[in-house]
């Protein structure tokens, strides 16, 4: 998942004493692996709902990164808009399956 990779990139720029230096790769990898396992084992409809949960979870992480001033306000604004569009699209697709 691309967003987990973006979080990994943010992690690389953090100082070792920053609390997000450990949390960020852990959270992003757990989410990415969970989505991968869901892709392998769930029906298409169930996987779409898992993707909705995944994208919202990643946005919550980005909100925390924004509050910690690790990502910029502009980046977070774009993430909110893009995540909203993606989640709405996934919900529509999930309801049609």
C-alpha positions in Angstrom: 0.0 0.0 0.0 1.4 3.3 -1.1 0.5 5.2 2.1 2.3 2.8 4.3 5.4 3.4 2.1 4.9 7.2 2.6 4.9 6.6 6.3 8.1 4.6 6.1 9.7 7.5 4.3 8.6 9.9 7.0 10.1 7.5 9.6 13.5 7.7 7.9 13.7 11.4 8.6 12.9 11.2 12.3 15.4 11.4 15.1 15.8 8.2 17.1 14.4 9.9 20.3 11.1 10.9 18.6 8.3 8.6 19.7 7.1 8.2 16.1 10.5 6.8 15.1 9.3 3.4 16.5 5.5 3.8 16.1 5.4 4.8 12.5 7.1 1.8 10.9 5.3 -0.5 13.3 1.8 0.9 12.6 2.3 1.2 8.8 3.7 -2.3 8.5 0.9 -3.9 10.6 -1.7 -2.1 8.4 0.0 -3.0 5.1 0.4 -6.7 6.2 -3.2 -6.8 7.4 -4.4 -5.5 4.1 -2.2 -8.0 2.2 -3.5 -10.9 4.2 -7.1 -9.6 3.7 -6.5 -9.5 -0.1 -5.4 -13.1 0.0 -8.1 -14.4 2.2 -11.3 -12.3 2.0 -14.0 -12.0 -0.6 -13.9 -8.9 -2.8 -16.7 -7.2 -0.8 -15.1 -7.9 2.6 -11.7 -6.7 1.3 -13.2 -3.4 0.1 -14.5 -2.8 3.6 -11.1 -3.7 5.0 -9.6 -1.1 2.6 -12.0 1.5 4.0 -10.8 0.7 7.5 -7.2 0.8 6.4 -7.4 4.2 4.7 -9.2 5.7 7.7 -6.6 4.2 10.0 -3.8 5.7 7.9 -5.6 9.1 8.0 -5.8 8.9 11.8 -2.0 8.3 11.9 -1.5 11.3 9.6 -3.6 13.4 11.9 -1.3 12.5 14.8 1.8 13.2 12.6 0.3 16.6 11.7 -0.3 17.4 15.3 3.3 16.4 16.1 4.5 18.7 13.3 6.1 15.8 11.4 4.0 16.4 8.2 2.9 19.8 6.9 -0.5 21.3 7.1 -0.8 21.4 3.3 0.1 17.7 3.0 -2.4 16.8 5.7 -5.1 18.8 3.9 -4.5 17.0 0.7 -4.5 13.7 2.5 -7.9 14.5 4.0 -9.4 15.3 0.6 -7.9 12.3 -1.2 -8.9 9.9 1.6 -12.4 11.2 1.5 -12.7 10.6 -2.2 -11.1 7.1 -1.9 -13.3 6.1 1.0 -16.5 7.3 -0.7 -15.5 5.5 -3.9 -14.8 2.3 -1.9 -18.1 2.5 -0.1 -20.0 2.9 -3.3 -18.1 -0.1 -4.8 -18.7 -2.1 -1.6 -22.4 -1.4 -1.7 -22.6 -2.6 -5.3 -21.0 -6.0 -4.8 
